[in-house]
Amino acid sequence: MATLLLFHALLVLSFTLRILLRDDLSPSARLAWFIVLNVLPYVGSVVYFLFGEIDLGHRADKRHKEVFDEIRAAAVQHFGEKNGINLINPVYQPGFRYASSINGFHAVAGNQATLMADASETNKHLIADIDAATDHVHVLYYIWLTDTTGKDVCKALIRAAERGVICRAMADGLGSRALLKSPLWREMEEAGVKLAVAMPLDNPIRTVLTSRVDLRNHRKITVIDGRITYCGSRNAADPEFLVKAKYAPWVDIMLRFEGPVVTQNQLLFLSDWMQATGEDFESFHVEHVPATEGFPAQVMGDGPTERRAATPQLFATLISTAQSQLTLSTPYFVPDATVLEALCAAAHRGVNITLIFPKMNDSWIVAAASRSYYRKLLSAGCDIHEFKGGLLHAKTLTIDGLVTLVGSSNLDLRSFDLNYENNVLLQDVEITRQVCDRQQAYIEKSDPVMLTHVLGWPYHRRIWNNTIATIGPVL
């Protein structure tokens, strides 16, 4: 018994000291780990060992630095050292400046975009663009299924490769695991499509010992001939999303871009490709897309090898620039204190804040944690709507009818700390109006959440939501 007690004490003490020595943990995350380790010391220790540290390992960090040194040098070569911040309205410059600081991509003028009407139109345009490619096609998806949409993309890449187009296809090792084991993946390889796996799980023991299983590449990037890129929330999957059909349809948003911002997305894709394959930058030919008529935009890519808290700090900075109106949609809302307080502060100073979340979420953890913040947000004056037309998967942010952010980043701890994400930040009245109209369409299919309703929630529901939110950093 004495030996067991000593082992218990040493176990809890060692992990407690490790947590106290970490300067990168927020107080809430540190508290969550203390609770888990003291209530469930043995299970908690195993969970911390598997998921407690956000680290890809020394070798991966070193490779990332080497890769991004080349990517930043290429960005300077294509766009020059001059920061395009003068293209942005001074009120919103802090947000664009902060985005530039993350991975070195500045605002560039001369971009155009088309907002896709729905999944069907996105698929039609995407396949047509791949079929029209003459030089190269680069694609990266977190989830790539073997359903109709996933097969259409595979077949289009095969057709392109067979006519001599250089095709590079990359899929996340966890999110696309079914495709990676399917005949389609082998068929693409046999046709000459160059393949790579982001964050592979082929050696799970090594992954557990040197990294984390749940560090994923959540990006959705398509680049065609260096002239066209797609950015938004959509994976290579049908809206029916058969792996989680009970929550369907998945409601996404996609923009098709042309202009210099395509080159930035190309460089971001290549950073992932180089990390996964070990290829050098000299292996690729990146053409600069000249600016024409159009709006300023920039790519923002984040991930566990970038500095911590970059994404929540970006959101907080953008929120702080809002003057009259801000609308945000996200499927997964588990903000840290930085984002939560920024939203409340904006509402208190008179900005109309509208938040749109799914009514039925595929993650019970996120659903409970999200609703733990409703009372604070509603009391500050924010409007909350719960979308009931499927799972609202669109990640959108619009500010004052002028600034738009779209991409793969959710407002949760996974996007903030664990996932590789990609987004486009732009300034344009017309595109922002179109995205605002889409957001309004979401609202029209939503139920408003009233403060009186939240105050009437039974005690057991409030306790449950707040408990999940408290240990959210662990989950």
C-alpha positions as CSV (number, residue, x, y, z in Angstrom):
1,M,0.0,0.0,0.0
2,A,2.8,2.4,0.9
3,T,4.5,1.7,-2.4
4,L,1.3,2.4,-4.3
5,L,0.7,5.7,-2.4
6,L,4.3,6.7,-3.2
7,F,3.9,5.9,-6.8
8,H,0.6,7.8,-6.9
9,A,2.2,10.9,-5.3
10,L,5.2,10.8,-7.6
11,L,3.0,10.4,-10.7
12,V,0.8,13.4,-9.8
13,L,3.8,15.5,-8.6
14,S,5.8,14.9,-11.8
15,F,3.0,15.8,-14.2
16,T,2.0,18.8,-12.0
17,L,5.6,20.1,-12.1
18,R,5.7,19.6,-15.9
19,I,2.5,21.6,-16.2
20,L,3.8,24.4,-13.9
21,L,7.1,24.6,-15.9
22,R,5.2,25.2,-19.2
23,D,5.1,28.9,-20.0
24,D,2.9,28.3,-23.1
25,L,-0.2,27.1,-21.3
26,S,-3.0,29.5,-20.5
27,P,-4.2,29.6,-16.9
28,S,-7.5,27.9,-17.9
29,A,-5.6,25.1,-19.7
30,R,-3.3,24.6,-16.7
31,L,-6.3,24.5,-14.4
32,A,-8.1,21.9,-16.6
33,W,-5.1,19.6,-16.5
34,F,-4.8,20.0,-12.7
35,I,-8.4,19.0,-12.3
36,V,-8.0,15.9,-14.5
37,L,-4.7,14.8,-13.0
38,N,-6.1,15.0,-9.4
39,V,-9.5,13.5,-10.1
40,L,-8.3,10.8,-12.5
41,P,-4.5,10.6,-11.9
42,Y,-3.8,7.4,-13.9
43,V,-6.1,8.1,-16.8
44,G,-5.1,11.8,-16.7
45,S,-1.4,11.0,-16.9
46,V,-1.9,8.8,-19.9
47,V,-4.1,11.4,-21.6
48,Y,-1.5,14.1,-20.9
49,F,1.3,11.9,-22.2
50,L,-0.7,11.3,-25.5
51,F,-2.3,14.8,-25.9
52,G,-0.8,17.2,-23.4
53,E,2.1,18.6,-25.4
54,I,1.7,20.4,-28.7
55,D,5.0,19.4,-30.4
56,L,5.8,17.8,-33.7
57,G,9.3,17.0,-32.6
58,H,12.6,18.7,-33.1
59,R,13.2,17.3,-36.6
60,A,9.8,18.5,-37.8
61,D,10.3,22.0,-36.2
62,K,13.7,22.2,-37.8
63,R,12.4,21.2,-41.2
64,H,9.5,23.7,-40.9
65,K,11.9,26.5,-40.3
66,E,14.0,25.6,-43.3
67,V,10.9,25.3,-45.5
68,F,9.4,28.6,-44.4
69,D,12.8,30.4,-44.8
70,E,12.5,29.5,-48.5
71,I,8.8,30.3,-48.7
72,R,9.3,33.8,-47.2
73,A,12.3,34.4,-49.6
74,A,10.1,33.3,-52.5
75,A,7.3,35.7,-51.3
76,V,9.8,38.6,-51.2
77,Q,11.0,37.6,-54.7
78,H,7.5,37.6,-56.1
79,F,6.0,40.5,-54.2
80,G,9.0,42.6,-53.1
81,E,9.7,43.7,-49.6
82,K,7.1,46.5,-49.7
83,N,4.2,45.8,-47.4
84,G,0.9,46.4,-49.3
85,I,-0.7,47.8,-46.1
86,N,-1.4,51.1,-47.8
87,L,-4.0,49.3,-49.9
88,I,-6.1,48.8,-46.8
89,N,-8.4,51.3,-45.1
90,P,-6.5,52.6,-42.1
91,V,-9.2,51.5,-39.7
92,Y,-8.7,47.8,-40.7
93,Q,-4.9,47.9,-41.1
94,P,-4.1,46.4,-37.7
95,G,-5.9,43.1,-38.7
96,F,-4.0,42.9,-42.0
97,R,-0.7,43.8,-40.3
98,Y,-1.2,41.1,-37.8
99,A,-2.1,38.5,-40.4
100,S,1.1,39.5,-42.3
101,S,3.2,38.8,-39.2
102,I,2.2,35.1,-39.0
103,N,3.9,33.8,-42.1
104,G,5.0,36.8,-44.1
105,F,2.3,37.1,-46.7
106,H,1.2,40.8,-47.2
107,A,-1.9,42.3,-48.8
108,V,-1.5,42.3,-52.6
109,A,-3.8,44.2,-55.0
110,G,-5.5,43.0,-58.2
111,N,-7.5,40.0,-57.0
112,Q,-10.9,38.8,-58.2
113,A,-13.2,36.3,-56.6
114,T,-16.4,34.4,-57.4
115,L,-18.6,33.1,-54.5
116,M,-19.9,29.6,-55.3
117,A,-23.6,29.2,-55.0
118,D,-23.5,25.8,-53.4
119,A,-21.7,22.4,-53.3
120,S,-22.9,21.4,-56.8
121,E,-21.7,24.6,-58.4
122,T,-18.4,24.4,-56.6
123,N,-17.8,20.9,-57.9
124,K,-18.8,21.8,-61.4
125,H,-16.3,24.7,-61.5
126,L,-13.6,22.8,-59.8
127,I,-13.7,19.9,-62.1
128,A,-13.9,22.2,-65.2
129,D,-10.9,24.1,-64.0
130,I,-8.9,20.9,-63.5
131,D,-10.0,19.6,-66.9
132,A,-8.8,22.9,-68.4
133,A,-5.4,22.8,-66.7
134,T,-2.3,22.8,-68.9
135,D,0.6,22.9,-66.5
136,H,-0.1,21.8,-63.0
137,V,-2.8,21.1,-60.4
138,H,-2.1,21.1,-56.6
139,V,-4.7,19.9,-54.1
140,L,-4.7,19.4,-50.4
141,Y,-7.7,18.3,-48.3
142,Y,-8.2,17.4,-44.7
143,I,-11.1,15.1,-45.5
144,W,-11.1,13.4,-48.9
145,L,-13.9,10.8,-49.1
146,T,-14.5,8.2,-51.8
147,D,-18.0,9.5,-52.4
148,T,-19.2,11.3,-55.6
149,T,-17.3,14.5,-54.9
150,G,-14.1,12.8,-53.8
151,K,-14.2,10.4,-56.8
152,D,-14.8,13.3,-59.2
153,V,-11.7,15.1,-58.0
154,C,-9.7,11.9,-58.2
155,K,-10.9,11.2,-61.8
156,A,-10.2,14.8,-62.9
157,L,-6.6,14.5,-61.5
158,I,-6.1,11.2,-63.3
159,R,-7.3,12.8,-66.6
160,A,-5.0,15.7,-66.1
161,A,-2.0,13.5,-65.3
162,E,-2.7,11.3,-68.3
163,R,-2.5,14.4,-70.6
164,G,0.8,15.5,-69.1
165,V,-0.3,18.0,-66.5
166,I,1.8,17.8,-63.3
167,C,-0.6,16.9,-60.5
168,R,0.3,16.9,-56.8
169,A,-2.3,15.5,-54.4
170,M,-2.1,15.6,-50.7
171,A,-4.4,14.3,-48.0
172,D,-4.4,14.3,-44.2
173,G,-3.4,10.9,-42.7
174,L,-6.3,10.8,-40.3
175,G,-9.1,12.8,-42.0
176,S,-8.6,11.0,-45.3
177,R,-7.6,7.6,-44.0
178,A,-10.3,5.7,-46.0
179,L,-9.1,7.2,-49.3
180,L,-5.5,6.4,-48.6
181,K,-6.4,2.7,-48.3
182,S,-8.7,2.7,-51.3
183,P,-8.1,1.6,-54.9
184,L,-8.6,5.3,-56.0
185,W,-5.4,6.4,-54.3
186,R,-3.5,3.6,-56.0
187,E,-5.2,4.5,-59.3
188,M,-4.1,8.1,-59.1
189,E,-0.5,7.0,-58.4
190,E,-0.5,4.6,-61.4
191,A,-1.8,7.4,-63.6
192,G,1.2,9.6,-62.6
193,V,-0.4,11.8,-60.0
194,K,2.3,12.7,-57.4
195,L,0.9,11.8,-53.9
196,A,1.8,12.8,-50.4
197,V,0.3,12.2,-47.0
198,A,0.1,15.1,-44.5
199,M,0.8,14.0,-40.9
200,P,0.9,10.3,-41.7
201,L,-0.1,7.6,-39.2
202,D,1.9,4.8,-40.7
203,N,4.0,4.5,-37.5
204,P,1.6,5.2,-34.7
205,I,4.1,4.3,-32.0
206,R,6.6,6.8,-33.2
207,T,3.8,9.4,-33.5
208,V,2.8,8.8,-29.9
209,L,6.3,9.0,-28.6
210,T,7.4,12.0,-30.6
211,S,4.3,14.0,-31.3
212,R,0.5,13.8,-31.0
213,V,-2.0,11.8,-33.0
214,D,-4.5,14.7,-33.1
215,L,-2.1,17.2,-34.7
216,R,-3.7,17.4,-38.1
217,N,-3.5,19.3,-41.4
218,H,-7.0,20.8,-41.7
219,R,-6.3,22.9,-44.8
220,K,-8.4,22.9,-48.0
221,I,-6.2,24.2,-50.9
222,T,-6.6,23.9,-54.6
223,V,-4.3,25.7,-57.0
224,I,-4.6,25.3,-60.8
225,D,-1.9,26.5,-63.2
226,G,-0.9,29.1,-60.7
227,R,-3.8,31.2,-61.9
228,I,-6.8,29.9,-59.9
229,T,-7.2,28.9,-56.3
230,Y,-10.2,27.9,-54.1
231,C,-10.5,28.8,-50.5
232,G,-13.2,28.1,-48.0
233,S,-14.6,25.4,-45.6
234,R,-15.3,22.6,-48.1
235,N,-13.5,19.3,-48.1
236,A,-13.5,16.8,-51.0
237,A,-16.8,15.4,-49.8
238,D,-20.5,15.4,-50.6
239,P,-22.8,17.6,-48.5
240,E,-24.5,14.4,-47.4
241,F,-21.2,13.6,-45.7
242,L,-21.9,9.9,-45.3
243,V,-19.4,9.4,-42.4
244,K,-21.7,11.6,-40.3
245,A,-24.9,11.5,-42.3
246,K,-27.2,12.2,-39.3
247,Y,-25.9,15.8,-39.2
248,A,-26.1,16.4,-43.0
249,P,-26.2,18.3,-45.1
250,W,-22.8,20.0,-44.4
251,V,-23.3,23.6,-45.4
252,D,-20.0,25.1,-46.7
253,I,-18.8,28.3,-48.4
254,M,-16.2,28.5,-51.1
255,L,-14.6,31.3,-53.1
256,R,-12.8,30.9,-56.4
257,F,-9.9,33.4,-56.6
258,E,-7.8,34.8,-59.4
259,G,-4.9,37.2,-59.0
260,P,-1.7,37.5,-57.0
261,V,-3.2,35.9,-53.9
262,V,-3.1,32.6,-55.9
263,T,0.7,32.7,-55.7
264,Q,0.5,33.0,-51.9
265,N,-1.8,30.0,-51.7
266,Q,0.6,28.2,-54.0
267,L,3.5,28.9,-51.7
268,L,1.5,27.7,-48.7
269,F,0.7,24.4,-50.4
270,L,4.3,24.0,-51.4
271,S,5.3,24.5,-47.7
272,D,3.2,21.5,-46.8
273,W,4.4,19.4,-49.7
274,M,8.0,20.1,-49.0
275,Q,7.5,19.2,-45.3
276,A,5.9,15.9,-46.2
277,T,8.1,14.8,-49.1
278,G,11.5,16.4,-48.3
279,E,11.6,18.0,-51.8
280,D,13.5,21.3,-52.1
281,F,12.0,24.5,-53.3
282,E,14.2,24.4,-56.5
283,S,12.1,21.5,-57.7
284,F,9.1,23.8,-58.3
285,H,8.5,26.5,-60.8
286,V,6.3,29.2,-59.2
287,E,5.1,31.9,-61.6
288,H,4.0,35.3,-60.2
289,V,0.5,36.2,-61.2
290,P,0.5,39.9,-62.1
291,A,-2.0,42.2,-60.5
292,T,-4.9,43.5,-62.7
293,E,-8.2,45.1,-61.7
294,G,-9.4,43.9,-58.3
295,F,-9.2,44.1,-54.5
296,P,-6.4,43.6,-52.0
297,A,-6.2,40.2,-50.3
298,Q,-3.7,38.0,-48.5
299,V,-3.3,34.4,-47.4
300,M,-2.9,33.5,-43.7
301,G,-1.7,30.0,-42.8
302,D,-1.3,28.9,-39.2
303,G,-0.3,25.7,-37.5
304,P,1.4,24.1,-34.5
305,T,4.8,25.0,-35.9
306,E,3.9,28.7,-36.0
307,R,3.9,30.8,-32.9
308,R,1.3,30.0,-30.3
309,A,-2.0,31.9,-30.2
310,A,-1.6,33.4,-33.6
311,T,-5.1,32.6,-34.8
312,P,-7.0,33.8,-31.7
313,Q,-4.9,37.0,-31.7
314,L,-5.7,37.5,-35.3
315,F,-9.5,37.1,-34.7
316,A,-9.3,39.4,-31.6
317,T,-7.4,42.1,-33.7
318,L,-9.9,41.9,-36.5
319,I,-12.8,42.1,-34.0
320,S,-11.3,45.2,-32.4
321,T,-11.3,47.0,-35.8
322,A,-15.1,46.6,-36.3
323,Q,-16.9,50.0,-36.2
324,S,-20.6,49.2,-36.8
325,Q,-21.2,45.5,-37.7
326,L,-19.5,42.1,-37.4
327,T,-21.1,38.8,-38.4
328,L,-19.4,35.5,-37.7
329,S,-20.3,31.9,-38.6
330,T,-18.5,28.8,-37.4
331,P,-19.4,25.2,-36.6
332,Y,-17.1,24.9,-33.6
333,F,-17.1,27.8,-31.1
334,V,-14.9,27.3,-28.1
335,P,-13.0,30.6,-27.9
336,D,-10.2,31.4,-25.6
337,A,-10.4,34.5,-23.4
338,T,-8.8,36.6,-26.0
339,V,-11.5,36.1,-28.6
340,L,-14.4,36.0,-26.1
341,E,-13.5,39.3,-24.4
342,A,-12.9,40.9,-27.8
343,L,-16.4,40.0,-28.9
344,C,-18.0,41.3,-25.7
345,A,-15.9,44.5,-25.8
346,A,-17.0,45.2,-29.4
347,A,-20.7,44.6,-28.4
348,H,-20.4,46.9,-25.4
349,R,-19.0,49.7,-27.6
350,G,-22.0,49.5,-29.9
351,V,-20.9,47.2,-32.7
352,N,-23.7,44.9,-33.9
353,I,-22.3,41.4,-33.3
354,T,-24.1,38.5,-34.9
355,L,-22.9,34.9,-34.2
356,I,-24.2,31.9,-36.2
357,F,-23.7,28.4,-34.9
358,P,-25.2,25.0,-35.8
359,K,-28.2,24.0,-33.7
360,M,-27.2,20.3,-33.8
361,N,-23.4,19.8,-33.6
362,D,-21.5,16.6,-34.6
363,S,-19.3,17.2,-31.5
364,W,-21.2,17.0,-28.1
365,I,-18.1,18.5,-26.4
366,V,-18.2,21.6,-28.6
367,A,-22.0,21.9,-28.3
368,A,-21.8,21.9,-24.5
369,A,-18.8,24.2,-24.3
370,S,-20.2,26.7,-26.9
371,R,-23.4,27.1,-25.0
372,S,-21.5,27.8,-21.8
373,Y,-20.6,31.2,-23.3
374,Y,-24.1,32.2,-24.5
375,R,-25.1,34.0,-21.3
376,K,-22.0,36.2,-21.3
377,L,-22.3,37.0,-25.0
378,L,-26.0,37.7,-24.9
379,S,-25.6,39.9,-21.8
380,A,-23.0,41.9,-23.7
381,G,-25.5,42.5,-26.5
382,C,-24.4,39.9,-29.1
383,D,-27.1,38.2,-31.2
384,I,-26.8,34.5,-31.5
385,H,-28.6,32.3,-34.1
386,E,-28.6,28.5,-34.2
387,F,-28.7,27.2,-37.8
388,K,-31.2,24.3,-38.2
389,G,-30.7,23.4,-42.0
390,G,-28.0,20.9,-41.4
391,L,-24.5,21.3,-40.0
392,L,-23.4,24.9,-40.7
393,H,-19.7,24.2,-41.6
394,A,-19.0,27.6,-43.2
395,K,-16.3,29.7,-41.4
396,T,-16.9,33.3,-42.3
397,L,-16.2,36.7,-40.7
398,T,-17.4,40.0,-42.2
399,I,-16.7,43.4,-40.8
400,D,-18.6,46.7,-41.7
401,G,-19.5,45.5,-45.1
402,L,-15.9,45.8,-46.3
403,V,-13.6,43.2,-44.8
404,T,-14.1,39.4,-45.2
405,L,-12.2,36.4,-43.8
406,V,-12.9,32.9,-45.2
407,G,-11.1,29.7,-44.9
408,S,-10.6,26.6,-42.7
409,S,-10.2,28.1,-39.3
410,N,-12.8,27.5,-36.6
411,L,-13.1,29.4,-33.4
412,D,-12.0,26.5,-31.2
413,L,-9.0,25.2,-29.5
414,R,-8.2,22.8,-32.2
415,S,-7.8,25.5,-34.8
416,F,-6.1,27.7,-32.4
417,D,-3.4,25.2,-31.3
418,L,-3.4,21.9,-33.1
419,N,-4.4,22.2,-36.8
420,Y,-2.7,23.5,-39.9
421,E,-5.2,26.0,-41.3
422,N,-5.5,28.3,-44.3
423,N,-7.6,31.5,-44.8
424,V,-7.9,34.5,-47.1
425,L,-8.4,37.9,-45.7
426,L,-9.7,40.5,-48.2
427,Q,-11.1,44.0,-48.5
428,D,-13.8,44.5,-51.0
429,V,-17.3,45.9,-50.9
430,E,-18.9,43.6,-53.5
431,I,-17.5,40.3,-52.2
432,T,-18.2,41.2,-48.6
433,R,-21.8,42.1,-49.6
434,Q,-22.1,38.6,-51.2
435,V,-20.8,36.9,-48.1
436,C,-23.0,39.0,-45.9
437,D,-26.0,37.9,-48.0
438,R,-24.9,34.3,-47.6
439,Q,-24.7,34.9,-43.8
440,Q,-28.2,36.4,-43.9
441,A,-29.4,33.2,-45.7
442,Y,-28.0,31.2,-42.8
443,I,-29.8,33.4,-40.3
444,E,-33.1,32.9,-42.1
445,K,-32.7,29.2,-41.5
446,S,-31.8,29.6,-37.8
447,D,-33.5,30.0,-34.5
448,P,-32.6,33.1,-32.5
449,V,-31.3,32.4,-29.0
450,M,-32.7,34.8,-26.4
451,L,-31.2,35.7,-23.1
452,T,-34.4,34.8,-21.3
453,H,-34.3,31.3,-22.8
454,V,-30.7,30.8,-21.6
455,L,-31.5,32.1,-18.1
456,G,-34.2,29.5,-18.0
457,W,-32.0,26.6,-18.6
458,P,-32.2,24.0,-15.8
459,Y,-29.3,23.8,-13.3
460,H,-28.1,20.4,-14.5
461,R,-27.7,21.7,-18.1
462,R,-25.7,24.8,-17.0
463,I,-23.5,22.6,-14.8
464,W,-22.9,20.2,-17.6
465,N,-22.0,23.0,-20.1
466,N,-19.7,24.8,-17.7
467,T,-18.0,21.5,-16.7
468,I,-17.2,20.7,-20.3
469,A,-16.0,24.2,-20.9
470,T,-13.7,24.0,-17.9
471,I,-12.0,20.8,-19.0
472,G,-12.3,21.8,-22.6
473,P,-8.5,22.4,-23.1
474,V,-8.0,18.7,-22.1
475,L,-10.7,17.4,-24.5
